Amino acid sequence: MSAPAAIEMSDDERAIRHLVAQWMDSTIAGDNAAVLRMVDDDVVFLAPGQPAMRGKAAFAALQSSLSAMRIDGTADVQDVRVSGDLAYVWNNLRVAITPRTGGARLTREGPALSVLVKREGRWMILRDANMLTVVDH
């Protein structure tokens, strides 16, 4: 009996997986400009117990406030689906946030589902539903 054939990954799926890795790397490095280039102007972020964060400007303000924090984390891609210029990616995330001036680390983990749009040949985050919960503090 022969081994099952490997499933070929499309260029779009590869690009989306790269976007997830680049997002994590840029976030950990504190490169807010790089992170902002990955979101659409009309981005919306959803998180439990929080009002929807609408637009790139609101997200930029949040990113700026996080510069006082050291962020570490991982993203484990579970699923990527592409249909034309829209796609979604489901990740399992683990993020640890520690104040740079010292203090307690806060770790959150859980699933996130992002809807992406392809603009001018580049995938960008259009919507993100982040279901992370606190696992330690």
Summary of the structure (lengths in Angstrom):
residues: 137
radius of gyration: 16.0
end to end distance: 50.7
largest distance: 59.4
contacts: 356
relative contact order: 0.19
helix: 27%
strand: 48%
